[in-house]
Amino acid sequence: MSDTEMLYNVIRPYLRKLGYSESSIKTDVKIEGLRADAVVYQDNDAFIVIEVKAKSSALTTNNDLSLLKFDPDVRQVQATASLLNAPYFILTDGKSFLWFETDVT
C-alpha cells in the first residue's frame, strides 16, 4: 500500500475516531520547502502534523525513547511541525502511531 493509500484508508479513519472532522484534515501541505503528508487544523491553526512512512526505523524497532529524537524521520516531521507551530506531530506506518509533542529538542 502506498503512503497516499495508507493516508486515506487508515490514518483518516483513525483521526476521525479520535474526534477530528474530515474538514479539519488537510493533505499534502507544503510550507517553506517542507512538506507534510497531512495536517490536522484546530481553529485554523496547525494542531497535528502527520508523516506517513511505510518503513521507518523509529516505528520498526524498540528504540530507546531518548534516541528517537535523533531518528531522521522523527526530525523531519518535527521540523515541519515546528515551522507550522503545531504542538503535536505523528509518525506512522499505518499500523503504529508514534505521537510527539513538538519542542525545540
Protein Blocks (a to p, Z undefined) as FASTA:
>chain_A
ZZklmmmmmmmmmmmmnopafklpcghiaeehiacfbdcdeehiafbdcdddfbafklmp
ccdfklmmmpmklmmmmmmmmmnopabdcddehlaccdddddfZZ
